[in-house]
Amino acid sequence: MSVLKSLVRYSFFSSYKLFMTRERKYANCFLRIVVAVDGLSNFNFLREFARRQHDAFGLKDEKQILGLIGNRVLDIGSGMGYWGLLLRNSGRKTVAIEISKPYLRLTKMLGAYYAVIRASADTLPIKSNCFDTAVALEIIEHVNKQDGLSLIREMKRVSSCIMISTPSDPSSNLDLPKWVPESERHLSYWTEKDFQAEGLKTSIIGDSILAVQVENKKKHGLF
């Protein structure tokens, strides 16, 4: 059974990568089939695949991060909806911000979020102080430095608690497969000093820098 499951998983991942970024009707139909099959099975392929895209964090790291997240959450650059899926059954109300149409389509099908909004990360269409926590995990490196600074300011505007992570190794994005879209490639590199200059506290967690501004200091166990 484990061999069969591995073969099915490999086929699933290969097919998903092939169709995910296609702006075609047949791709949309395929995604609907994927979501339906994933919901009927106990393999949780979509969640597992999304987890692989966030492999900078171990499960222990994720628990620490989840412990800092409040009840009203803004997930900026939600991607495949991994964090939305993690938070979905915890009673938190999570809203997704994403620019990619395929990712938004997928997260809507999954029902991973209370709401999904298509918008650029550096100009959030959100009223000030609407959320308990704003997170942008493995996102800021996908925009240039100026837009990244705008993202930090926008996150501070909409929430008093913000969490940003980025790879600590500048070479981590150099050898991506050809099928990876341009939007997934890194446009900037960030150091702990960059975040500290913006008033955030930093820590190395897994293979990433985690930068945070937390309102409740008692919840701030990572620093």
SEMAR-519555 format. One line per 2 residues: number of its first residue (from 0); their letters; for each residue y, x, z of N, C-alpha, C, O. Coordinates in nm, 3 decimals, decimal comma. Atoms other than C-alpha are relative to their C-alpha. Example, Ala and Ser with C-alpha at 12.3 -4.5 7.8 and 13.67 -1.06 7.14 Angstrom:
REM SEMAR-519555
0	as	-0,119:0,089:0,000:-0,450:1,230:0,780:0,120:0,090:0,000:0,118:0,194:0,066; -0,119:-0,082:-0,006:-0,106:1,367:0,714:0,109:-0,077:0,073:0,220:-0,026:0,090
This chain:
REM SEMAR-519555
0	ms	-0,121:0,083:0,000:0,000:0,000:0,000:0,126:0,086:0,000:0,225:0,052:-0,064; -0,117:-0,086:-0,005:0,239:0,285:0,078:0,030:0,060:-0,136:0,146:0,078:-0,173
2	vl	-0,019:-0,054:0,134:0,181:0,431:-0,270:0,061:-0,106:-0,092:0,153:-0,078:-0,169; -0,054:0,110:0,079:0,244:0,093:-0,431:0,146:-0,026:0,035:0,230:-0,046:-0,053
4	ks	-0,138:0,024:-0,044:0,557:0,045:-0,225:0,092:0,110:-0,052:0,206:0,082:-0,092; -0,080:-0,111:0,049:0,682:0,390:-0,327:0,028:-0,015:-0,149:0,138:0,013:-0,195
6	lv	-0,017:0,019:0,143:0,626:0,311:-0,695:0,099:-0,112:-0,029:0,184:-0,101:-0,118; -0,093:0,113:0,018:0,805:-0,023:-0,665:0,141:0,043:0,038:0,237:0,007:-0,030
8	ry	-0,132:-0,046:-0,044:1,090:0,142:-0,476:0,063:0,089:-0,106:0,182:0,076:-0,137; -0,053:-0,090:0,103:1,127:0,412:-0,742:0,047:-0,080:-0,122:0,154:-0,053:-0,177
10	sf	-0,036:0,084:0,114:1,130:0,151:-1,019:0,127:-0,079:0,029:0,214:-0,094:-0,057; -0,117:0,078:-0,042:1,383:-0,055:-0,826:0,126:0,085:-0,006:0,226:0,044:-0,065
12	fs	-0,117:-0,086:-0,002:1,621:0,235:-0,770:0,042:0,041:-0,141:0,161:0,042:-0,173; -0,029:-0,043:0,137:1,594:0,354:-1,131:0,066:-0,113:-0,079:0,164:-0,090:-0,150
14	sy	-0,056:0,115:0,072:1,662:0,006:-1,270:0,138:-0,035:0,053:0,229:-0,066:-0,024; -0,129:0,034:-0,061:1,944:-0,057:-1,025:0,108:0,096:-0,049:0,217:0,052:-0,086
16	kl	-0,098:-0,098:0,045:2,123:0,266:-1,120:0,037:-0,023:-0,146:0,152:-0,002:-0,186; -0,023:0,023:0,142:2,087:0,177:-1,487:0,094:-0,117:-0,025:0,177:-0,111:-0,115
18	fm	-0,073:0,123:0,028:2,241:-0,169:-1,459:0,124:-0,022:0,088:0,209:-0,105:0,054; -0,102:0,032:-0,099:2,479:-0,152:-1,161:0,141:0,001:-0,056:0,219:-0,091:-0,029
20	tr	-0,139:-0,014:0,046:2,794:-0,036:-1,339:0,026:-0,065:-0,135:0,136:-0,052:-0,189; -0,017:0,063:0,130:2,741:-0,234:-1,660:0,080:-0,130:0,014:0,046:-0,217:0,095
22	er	-0,081:0,121:-0,001:3,007:-0,498:-1,724:-0,052:-0,096:-0,108:0,023:-0,136:-0,197; 0,062:0,087:0,100:2,767:-0,716:-1,924:-0,070:-0,116:0,070:-0,106:-0,106:0,187
24	ky	0,066:0,116:-0,058:2,611:-1,057:-1,869:-0,144:0,030:0,039:-0,192:-0,017:0,143; 0,139:-0,030:-0,033:2,258:-0,917:-1,880:-0,010:0,080:0,130:-0,107:0,067:0,205
26	an	-0,001:-0,076:-0,125:2,351:-0,676:-1,599:0,021:-0,093:0,119:-0,041:-0,076:0,224; -0,024:0,097:-0,105:2,483:-0,966:-1,393:-0,127:-0,078:0,031:-0,159:-0,103:0,147
28	cf	0,127:0,072:-0,019:2,157:-1,155:-1,447:-0,101:0,087:0,073:-0,174:0,041:0,160; 0,092:-0,092:-0,066:1,960:-0,848:-1,346:0,031:0,012:0,149:-0,059:0,012:0,232
30	lr	-0,039:-0,012:-0,140:2,159:-0,812:-1,025:-0,040:-0,124:0,080:-0,081:-0,114:0,195; 0,041:0,123:-0,069:2,091:-1,174:-0,937:-0,150:0,001:0,029:-0,193:-0,043:0,136
32	iv	0,145:-0,011:-0,022:1,719:-1,112:-0,981:-0,029:0,099:0,112:-0,113:0,075:0,198; 0,017:-0,102:-0,104:1,744:-0,798:-0,767:0,026:-0,058:0,139:-0,053:-0,038:0,231
34	va	-0,037:0,057:-0,130:1,919:-0,984:-0,485:-0,103:-0,104:0,044:-0,139:-0,110:0,161; 0,100:0,102:-0,034:1,668:-1,271:-0,502:-0,130:0,065:0,047:-0,187:0,023:0,148
36	vd	0,124:-0,069:-0,037:1,367:-1,037:-0,491:0,016:0,070:0,134:-0,073:0,067:0,219; -0,025:-0,072:-0,124:1,524:-0,830:-0,215:0,002:-0,096:0,119:-0,043:-0,061:0,228
38	gl	-0,003:0,098:-0,107:1,581:-1,145:-0,010:-0,137:-0,055:0,034:-0,162:-0,089:0,150; 0,134:0,053:-0,024:1,222:-1,261:-0,050:-0,096:0,104:0,057:-0,193:0,070:0,124
40	sn	0,089:-0,106:-0,047:1,066:-0,926:0,028:0,048:0,053:0,134:0,159:0,023:0,178; -0,041:-0,066:-0,124:1,072:-0,728:0,349:0,024:0,148:-0,023:0,025:0,228:0,071
42	fn	-0,023:-0,140:0,032:1,138:-0,402:0,166:0,145:0,042:0,025:0,172:0,158:0,054; -0,143:-0,028:-0,021:1,518:-0,427:0,200:0,048:0,115:-0,089:0,114:0,208:-0,042
44	fl	-0,032:-0,111:0,090:1,563:-0,208:-0,106:0,150:0,025:-0,012:0,194:0,140:-0,012; -0,143:-0,019:0,018:1,932:-0,271:-0,147:0,061:0,073:0,120:0,142:0,164:0,104
46	re	-0,053:-0,065:-0,119:2,006:-0,174:0,210:-0,046:0,145:0,007:0,031:0,234:0,046; 0,051:-0,137:-0,003:1,785:0,132:0,182:0,072:0,087:-0,103:0,106:0,202:-0,075
48	fa	-0,070:-0,076:0,103:1,950:0,239:-0,142:0,144:0,028:0,042:0,194:0,139:0,024; -0,137:-0,019:-0,049:2,296:0,185:0,006:0,003:0,105:0,111:0,097:0,184:0,119
50	rr	0,008:-0,099:-0,108:2,188:0,389:0,309:-0,005:0,141:-0,057:0,054:0,233:-0,001; 0,009:-0,132:0,062:2,105:0,679:0,079:0,135:0,048:-0,053:0,160:0,168:-0,062
52	qh	-0,133:-0,037:0,047:2,460:0,669:-0,054:0,089:0,044:0,116:0,194:0,104:0,094; -0,075:-0,040:-0,119:2,583:0,725:0,303:-0,082:0,095:0,085:-0,080:0,088:0,208
54	da	0,092:-0,085:-0,073:2,333:0,995:0,393:0,067:0,111:0,078:0,000:0,196:0,136; -0,070:-0,098:-0,084:2,605:1,205:0,556:-0,019:-0,033:0,147:-0,002:0,054:0,233
56	fg	0,018:0,044:-0,138:2,533:1,003:0,871:-0,147:-0,022:0,030:-0,221:-0,078:-0,051; 0,132:0,035:-0,048:2,210:0,990:1,067:0,007:-0,134:0,072:0,116:-0,187:0,093
58	lk	0,002:0,129:-0,070:2,101:0,672:1,245:0,072:0,008:0,134:0,139:-0,087:0,174; -0,069:-0,019:-0,128:2,228:0,811:1,576:0,151:0,000:-0,021:0,226:-0,056:0,059
60	de	-0,143:-0,002:0,032:2,566:0,878:1,414:0,051:-0,141:-0,026:0,160:-0,178:0,018; -0,041:0,137:0,032:2,578:0,522:1,284:0,019:-0,082:0,127:0,114:-0,160:0,136
62	kq	-0,012:0,074:-0,126:2,521:0,381:1,633:0,130:0,035:0,071:0,195:-0,052:0,128; -0,125:-0,041:-0,063:2,812:0,585:1,764:0,120:-0,062:-0,070:0,214:-0,108:-0,004
64	il	-0,109:0,059:0,077:3,037:0,462:1,485:0,009:-0,151:0,025:0,117:-0,204:0,047; 0,003:0,145:-0,023:2,929:0,099:1,530:0,054:-0,035:0,139:0,111:-0,142:0,159
66	gl	-0,049:0,024:-0,136:3,013:0,131:1,901:0,151:0,000:0,010:0,206:-0,051:0,107; -0,146:-0,003:0,000:3,378:0,191:1,812:0,063:-0,116:-0,075:0,183:-0,140:-0,064
68	ig	-0,052:0,107:0,087:3,411:-0,105:1,575:0,018:-0,130:0,077:-0,069:-0,171:0,153; -0,031:0,125:-0,070:3,577:-0,424:1,702:-0,060:-0,122:-0,067:-0,156:-0,111:-0,144
70	nr	0,056:0,127:0,049:3,518:-0,790:1,614:0,054:-0,039:-0,137:-0,018:-0,101:-0,216; -0,059:0,031:0,130:3,755:-0,826:1,317:0,014:0,131:-0,076:0,096:0,216:-0,041
72	vl	0,015:-0,130:0,065:3,674:-0,550:1,071:0,042:-0,007:-0,146:0,005:-0,100:-0,218; -0,035:-0,016:0,140:3,829:-0,443:0,741:-0,074:0,123:-0,052:-0,048:0,235:-0,008
74	di	0,078:-0,108:0,060:3,585:-0,233:0,535:0,061:0,036:-0,135:0,045:-0,036:-0,233; -0,074:-0,041:0,119:3,791:-0,044:0,278:-0,091:0,089:-0,086:-0,146:0,188:-0,038
76	gs	0,093:-0,071:0,087:3,593:0,078:-0,022:-0,142:-0,035:0,039:-0,223:0,054:0,067; 0,126:0,049:-0,055:3,294:-0,134:0,074:-0,122:0,037:-0,081:-0,234:0,035:-0,030
78	gm	0,112:-0,046:0,082:3,079:-0,015:-0,217:-0,112:-0,102:-0,009:-0,089:-0,218:-0,044; 0,117:0,087:0,008:2,729:-0,162:-0,201:-0,012:-0,092:0,122:-0,106:-0,171:0,131
80	gy	0,001:0,090:-0,114:2,811:-0,334:0,128:-0,089:0,042:0,115:-0,130:-0,042:0,196; 0,091:-0,047:-0,105:2,602:-0,116:0,357:0,050:-0,035:0,140:-0,025:-0,088:0,222
82	wg	-0,053:0,026:-0,135:2,831:-0,146:0,659:0,015:-0,150:0,024:0,001:-0,196:0,137; -0,005:0,146:-0,015:2,880:-0,516:0,593:-0,135:-0,056:0,037:-0,145:-0,147:0,120
84	ll	0,136:0,044:-0,033:2,502:-0,563:0,601:-0,036:0,036:0,143:-0,103:-0,041:0,212; 0,028:-0,041:-0,137:2,482:-0,369:0,928:0,069:-0,093:0,101:0,013:-0,125:0,206
86	lr	-0,081:0,079:-0,093:2,754:-0,582:1,087:-0,022:-0,150:-0,012:0,022:-0,226:0,073; 0,009:0,142:0,032:2,655:-0,917:0,936:-0,058:-0,083:0,113:-0,010:-0,193:0,140
88	ns	0,069:0,077:-0,106:2,427:-1,026:1,222:0,049:0,034:0,140:-0,014:-0,003:0,239; -0,049:-0,040:-0,132:2,638:-0,882:1,503:0,110:-0,091:0,053:0,160:-0,070:0,163
90	gr	-0,105:0,091:-0,044:2,890:-1,166:1,522:0,139:0,045:-0,040:0,236:-0,026:-0,014; -0,131:-0,049:0,044:3,171:-0,956:1,375:0,041:-0,068:-0,131:-0,044:-0,100:-0,214
92	kt	-0,054:0,055:0,124:3,394:-1,099:1,103:0,053:0,117:-0,083:0,155:0,177:-0,050; -0,030:-0,118:0,080:3,405:-0,833:0,831:0,050:-0,040:-0,139:-0,013:-0,121:-0,207
94	va	-0,059:0,024:0,131:3,627:-0,839:0,521:-0,008:0,129:-0,081:0,018:0,238:-0,029; 0,016:-0,117:0,086:3,566:-0,606:0,226:0,117:0,015:-0,095:0,167:-0,083:-0,150
96	ie	-0,096:-0,037:0,104:3,823:-0,430:0,009:-0,072:0,094:-0,096:-0,126:0,197:-0,054; 0,070:-0,084:0,098:3,681:-0,286:-0,313:0,068:-0,018:-0,136:0,110:-0,129:-0,170
98	is	-0,063:0,007:0,132:3,822:-0,203:-0,658:-0,103:-0,021:-0,110:-0,068:-0,070:-0,218; 0,104:0,008:0,102:3,490:-0,196:-0,846:-0,053:-0,142:-0,014:-0,102:-0,201:0,082
100	kp	0,051:0,135:0,024:3,395:-0,528:-1,004:-0,150:-0,012:0,023:-0,195:-0,108:0,085; 0,144:0,011:-0,026:3,019:-0,454:-1,004:-0,034:-0,002:0,149:-0,120:-0,079:0,192
102	yl	0,028:-0,003:-0,144:3,023:-0,368:-0,633:0,042:-0,132:0,066:-0,029:-0,185:0,151; -0,046:0,128:-0,057:3,226:-0,679:-0,551:-0,097:-0,113:-0,034:-0,127:-0,198:0,049
104	rl	0,095:0,102:0,043:2,987:-0,892:-0,751:-0,128:0,007:0,084:-0,182:-0,096:0,126; 0,121:-0,019:-0,079:2,692:-0,745:-0,564:0,019:-0,046:0,144:-0,067:-0,116:0,198
106	tk	-0,021:0,037:-0,141:2,842:-0,788:-0,215:0,018:-0,151:0,016:-0,019:-0,207:0,119; -0,009:0,146:-0,005:2,926:-1,152:-0,296:-0,139:-0,061:-0,004:-0,168:-0,155:0,070
108	ml	0,136:0,051:0,010:2,564:-1,212:-0,397:-0,076:0,021:0,131:-0,153:-0,065:0,173; 0,072:-0,032:-0,124:2,439:-1,045:-0,078:0,052:-0,080:0,119:-0,019:-0,100:0,217
110	ga	-0,059:0,067:-0,115:2,675:-1,238:0,147:0,022:0,093:0,117:0,013:0,052:0,233; -0,013:-0,101:-0,105:2,740:-0,917:0,338:0,132:-0,012:0,076:0,145:0,041:0,187
112	yy	-0,133:0,005:-0,060:3,103:-1,005:0,416:0,051:-0,143:0,013:0,009:-0,233:-0,060; -0,066:0,130:-0,018:3,310:-1,296:0,543:0,086:-0,030:-0,122:0,096:-0,145:-0,165
114	av	-0,080:0,014:0,122:3,539:-1,237:0,244:0,004:0,134:-0,071:-0,008:0,239:-0,007; -0,014:-0,123:0,078:3,573:-0,984:-0,038:0,127:-0,010:-0,083:0,159:-0,115:-0,139
116	ir	-0,129:-0,003:0,068:3,902:-0,879:-0,196:0,002:0,119:-0,095:-0,031:0,231:-0,055; -0,012:-0,110:0,095:3,955:-0,674:-0,510:0,143:0,055:0,008:0,239:-0,015:-0,024
118	as	-0,131:-0,060:-0,017:4,240:-0,435:-0,441:-0,013:0,151:0,009:-0,120:0,204:0,039; -0,005:-0,145:-0,015:4,342:-0,070:-0,442:0,015:0,034:0,149:0,081:-0,038:0,223
120	ad	0,001:-0,035:-0,141:4,293:0,107:-0,110:0,137:0,042:0,053:0,165:0,026:0,172; -0,127:-0,052:-0,049:4,644:0,254:-0,095:0,109:-0,106:0,011:0,217:-0,077:0,063
122	tl	-0,095:0,111:-0,016:4,823:-0,086:-0,116:-0,081:-0,125:0,039:-0,115:-0,205:-0,048; 0,087:0,107:-0,047:4,627:-0,333:0,095:0,075:-0,133:0,004:0,181:-0,141:0,065
124	pi	-0,063:0,132:-0,002:4,712:-0,704:0,037:-0,033:-0,075:0,129:-0,085:-0,186:0,126; 0,036:0,050:-0,132:4,673:-0,765:0,409:0,124:0,000:0,089:0,202:0,095:0,085
126	ks	-0,111:0,004:-0,095:4,926:-0,874:0,672:-0,020:0,103:0,110:-0,133:0,144:0,138; 0,007:-0,101:-0,105:5,007:-0,627:0,948:-0,075:-0,050:0,122:-0,066:-0,168:0,157
128	nc	0,070:0,025:-0,127:4,787:-0,612:1,260:-0,096:-0,119:-0,007:-0,107:-0,195:0,090; 0,094:0,112:0,016:4,529:-0,860:1,125:-0,140:0,033:0,050:-0,220:-0,057:0,074
130	fd	0,136:-0,039:-0,031:4,222:-0,657:1,223:-0,007:0,084:0,127:0,089:0,149:0,167; 0,026:-0,085:-0,116:4,072:-0,493:1,529:-0,033:0,141:-0,044:0,002:0,238:0,023
132	ta	0,042:-0,130:0,050:3,930:-0,210:1,322:0,007:0,003:-0,152:-0,035:-0,091:-0,219; 0,002:-0,025:0,145:3,990:-0,074:0,971:-0,079:0,128:-0,023:-0,049:0,232:0,035
134	va	0,084:-0,117:0,027:3,726:0,162:0,836:0,006:0,035:-0,148:0,011:-0,052:-0,234; 0,008:-0,052:0,138:3,723:0,380:0,523:-0,095:0,119:0,008:-0,051:0,233:0,027
136	le	0,102:-0,102:-0,021:3,398:0,575:0,537:-0,045:0,058:-0,134:-0,097:-0,013:-0,220; 0,032:-0,073:0,123:3,342:0,836:0,265:0,076:-0,060:-0,119:0,019:-0,081:-0,226
138	ii	-0,084:0,063:0,103:3,631:0,686:0,064:0,120:0,086:-0,039:0,153:0,097:-0,157; -0,130:-0,063:0,024:3,946:0,894:0,100:-0,007:0,117:-0,098:0,092:0,149:-0,163
140	eh	0,016:-0,111:0,095:3,806:1,185:-0,104:-0,005:-0,046:-0,145:0,000:0,035:-0,237; 0,007:0,053:0,137:3,783:0,953:-0,407:0,138:-0,031:-0,057:0,149:-0,078:-0,171
142	vn	-0,137:0,017:0,050:4,163:0,932:-0,436:0,074:0,132:0,018:0,029:0,218:0,094; -0,075:-0,124:-0,016:4,425:1,204:-0,472:0,068:0,004:0,137:0,069:-0,096:0,210
144	kq	-0,054:-0,020:-0,135:4,603:1,343:-0,165:0,113:-0,097:0,033:0,118:-0,149:0,144; -0,112:0,090:-0,024:4,916:1,131:-0,202:-0,049:-0,143:0,028:-0,001:-0,208:0,121
146	dg	0,056:0,134:-0,022:4,717:0,807:-0,233:-0,080:-0,005:0,130:-0,085:-0,108:0,196; 0,073:-0,005:-0,126:4,502:0,919:0,059:0,092:-0,014:0,119:0,058:-0,082:0,216
148	ls	-0,098:0,014:-0,108:4,808:0,954:0,280:0,052:-0,144:0,006:0,076:-0,197:0,115; -0,041:0,141:0,002:4,918:0,607:0,167:-0,108:-0,088:0,062:-0,077:-0,185:0,132
150	li	0,111:0,074:-0,060:4,574:0,478:0,264:0,005:0,007:0,152:-0,011:-0,094:0,219; -0,009:-0,016:-0,146:4,610:0,619:0,615:0,112:-0,085:0,057:0,094:-0,151:0,160
152	re	-0,113:0,081:-0,047:4,951:0,454:0,654:-0,033:-0,149:-0,005:0,000:-0,223:0,087; 0,036:0,141:0,013:4,818:0,121:0,528:-0,102:-0,041:0,107:-0,092:-0,151:0,163
154	mk	0,099:0,030:-0,104:4,522:0,136:0,767:0,066:-0,015:0,137:0,031:-0,103:0,214; -0,074:0,009:-0,127:4,757:0,199:1,059:0,080:-0,130:0,008:0,098:-0,186:0,115
156	rv	-0,081:0,122:0,004:4,965:-0,098:0,948:-0,083:-0,125:0,030:-0,037:-0,215:0,100; 0,079:0,122:-0,014:4,681:-0,350:0,941:-0,086:0,000:0,127:-0,137:-0,105:0,166
158	ss	0,086:-0,006:-0,119:4,493:-0,227:1,251:0,042:0,116:0,090:0,082:0,221:0,042; -0,032:-0,108:-0,094:4,556:-0,024:1,565:-0,117:0,097:0,016:-0,098:0,208:0,066
160	ci	0,116:-0,087:-0,004:4,204:0,119:1,544:-0,042:0,029:-0,144:-0,077:-0,063:-0,218; 0,042:-0,034:0,135:4,122:0,309:1,226:-0,104:0,111:0,006:-0,103:0,195:0,096
162	mi	0,107:-0,099:0,009:3,820:0,518:1,127:-0,014:0,046:-0,144:-0,031:-0,036:-0,235; 0,012:-0,058:0,132:3,802:0,753:0,831:-0,104:0,111:0,006:-0,105:0,190:0,101
164	st	0,091:-0,114:0,008:3,521:0,985:0,729:0,006:0,058:-0,140:0,035:-0,011:-0,237; 0,001:-0,070:0,127:3,498:1,242:0,454:-0,091:0,121:0,012:-0,104:0,177:0,121
166	ps	0,090:-0,116:-0,009:3,252:1,520:0,366:0,072:0,125:0,051:0,185:0,152:0,011; -0,059:-0,123:-0,053:3,319:1,841:0,557:-0,019:0,117:-0,095:0,046:0,221:-0,081
168	dp	0,028:-0,106:0,098:3,183:2,048:0,266:0,066:-0,034:-0,133:0,030:-0,135:-0,194; -0,070:0,032:0,125:3,414:2,062:-0,040:-0,088:0,006:-0,123:-0,050:-0,046:-0,228
170	ss	0,089:-0,012:0,116:3,120:2,141:-0,270:-0,103:-0,113:-0,007:-0,189:-0,111:-0,095; 0,104:0,103:-0,011:2,922:1,827:-0,175:-0,007:-0,092:-0,121:-0,107:-0,163:-0,139
172	nl	-0,005:0,094:0,113:3,024:1,640:-0,493:-0,009:0,068:-0,136:0,017:0,006:-0,239; -0,006:-0,077:0,123:2,984:1,911:-0,754:-0,116:-0,027:-0,095:-0,100:-0,017:-0,217
174	dl	0,121:0,011:0,082:2,631:1,841:-0,878:-0,051:-0,143:-0,010:-0,172:-0,166:0,001; 0,042:0,139:0,011:2,627:1,463:-0,919:-0,069:-0,024:-0,134:-0,033:0,037:-0,234
176	pk	0,066:0,034:0,128:2,393:1,315:-1,183:0,098:-0,059:-0,100:0,203:-0,111:-0,062; -0,089:0,048:0,104:2,547:1,215:-1,516:0,024:-0,151:0,007:0,128:-0,200:-0,037
178	wv	-0,016:0,144:-0,002:2,487:0,845:-1,451:0,105:-0,047:0,101:0,149:-0,162:0,095; -0,098:0,039:-0,103:2,729:0,847:-1,154:0,136:-0,021:-0,067:0,185:0,070:-0,134
180	pe	-0,128:0,027:0,065:3,056:0,681:-1,268:0,112:0,088:0,052:0,103:0,145:0,161; -0,113:-0,085:-0,035:3,387:0,866:-1,259:0,063:-0,040:0,133:0,112:0,045:0,207
182	se	-0,060:0,049:-0,124:3,507:0,647:-0,972:-0,071:0,051:0,125:-0,016:0,044:0,235; 0,077:-0,050:-0,113:3,236:0,799:-0,750:0,023:0,149:0,025:-0,029:0,204:0,122
184	rh	-0,020:-0,143:-0,014:3,355:1,155:-0,797:0,122:0,029:0,089:0,211:-0,054:0,102; -0,103:-0,034:-0,097:3,583:1,336:-0,552:0,125:0,055:-0,069:0,117:0,137:-0,160
186	ls	-0,128:-0,042:0,055:3,953:1,387:-0,629:0,082:0,081:0,099:0,186:0,137:0,063; -0,074:-0,075:-0,100:4,064:1,550:-0,305:-0,095:0,049:0,108:-0,205:-0,003:0,125
188	yw	0,078:-0,056:-0,112:3,935:1,756:-0,013:0,088:-0,003:0,125:0,205:0,035:0,121; -0,074:0,020:-0,124:4,038:1,687:0,347:-0,059:0,085:0,111:-0,180:0,101:0,122
190	te	0,042:-0,080:-0,115:4,026:1,907:0,656:0,040:-0,072:0,129:0,115:-0,170:0,126; -0,037:0,058:-0,129:4,052:1,824:1,025:0,151:0,012:0,023:0,212:-0,079:0,080
192	kd	-0,144:-0,019:-0,019:4,407:1,964:1,023:0,079:-0,104:-0,078:0,185:-0,148:-0,033; -0,068:0,103:0,080:4,504:1,716:0,749:0,010:-0,130:0,080:0,116:-0,193:0,084
194	fq	0,002:0,124:-0,077:4,402:1,422:0,968:0,079:0,013:0,130:0,150:-0,080:0,170; -0,074:-0,021:-0,125:4,544:1,570:1,287:0,150:-0,003:-0,023:0,226:-0,045:0,064
196	ae	-0,143:0,006:0,034:4,880:1,604:1,111:0,049:-0,143:-0,011:0,169:-0,169:0,000; -0,035:0,142:0,009:4,871:1,225:1,068:-0,023:-0,072:0,133:-0,017:-0,195:0,139
198	gl	0,014:0,058:-0,133:4,808:1,171:1,441:-0,140:-0,050:0,033:-0,157:-0,123:0,131; 0,137:0,043:-0,024:4,430:1,115:1,419:-0,078:0,109:0,074:-0,051:0,228:0,057
200	kt	0,090:-0,094:-0,065:4,168:1,276:1,638:-0,123:0,017:-0,087:-0,164:-0,076:-0,156; 0,110:-0,029:0,092:3,876:1,439:1,462:-0,121:0,056:0,073:-0,112:0,112:0,182
202	si	0,125:-0,056:-0,049:3,516:1,533:1,519:-0,092:0,017:-0,121:-0,081:-0,057:-0,219; 0,101:-0,015:0,103:3,232:1,662:1,301:-0,121:-0,084:0,041:-0,178:-0,064:0,148
204	ig	0,114:0,086:-0,028:2,958:1,400:1,284:-0,090:0,000:-0,123:-0,047:-0,040:-0,232; 0,087:-0,018:0,115:2,659:1,464:1,062:0,058:0,107:-0,091:0,091:0,217:-0,046
206	ds	-0,060:-0,092:0,098:2,790:1,631:0,745:0,143:-0,039:-0,034:0,195:0,002:-0,137; -0,133:0,052:0,031:3,128:1,462:0,767:0,099:0,025:0,112:0,062:0,048:0,228
208	il	-0,108:0,005:-0,098:3,462:1,478:0,939:0,026:-0,146:0,031:0,045:-0,226:-0,061; -0,037:0,135:-0,040:3,526:1,160:1,137:0,137:0,008:0,066:0,156:0,078:0,165
210	av	-0,137:0,002:-0,053:3,896:1,093:1,199:0,030:-0,141:0,048:0,009:-0,238:-0,025; -0,021:0,133:-0,057:3,997:0,807:1,427:0,131:-0,010:0,076:0,186:0,089:0,125
212	qv	-0,108:0,038:-0,091:4,282:0,638:1,601:-0,050:-0,125:0,070:-0,062:-0,230:0,008; 0,062:0,110:-0,074:4,140:0,415:1,873:0,095:-0,048:0,108:0,145:0,030:0,188
214	en	-0,091:0,059:-0,098:4,348:0,177:2,081:-0,055:0,011:0,141:0,016:0,049:0,233; 0,064:-0,003:-0,131:4,100:0,157:2,370:-0,061:0,137:0,024:-0,166:0,168:-0,033
216	kk	0,045:-0,137:-0,022:4,058:0,512:2,499:-0,139:0,006:0,063:-0,211:0,103:0,042; 0,128:-0,003:-0,066:3,752:0,419:2,704:-0,116:-0,009:-0,100:-0,227:0,035:-0,070
218	kh	0,104:0,011:0,102:3,559:0,343:2,384:-0,012:0,128:-0,083:-0,097:0,140:-0,171; -0,015:-0,118:0,082:3,651:0,684:2,251:-0,094:0,110:0,045:-0,050:0,218:0,085
220	gl	0,097:-0,093:-0,057:3,328:0,860:2,348:-0,035:0,118:-0,086:-0,105:0,208:-0,040; 0,038:-0,108:0,089:3,301:1,091:2,048:0,090:0,123:0,016:0,059:0,228:-0,040
222	f	-0,098:-0,108:-0,001:3,600:1,311:2,141:0,029:0,046:0,142:0,110:0,136:0,162
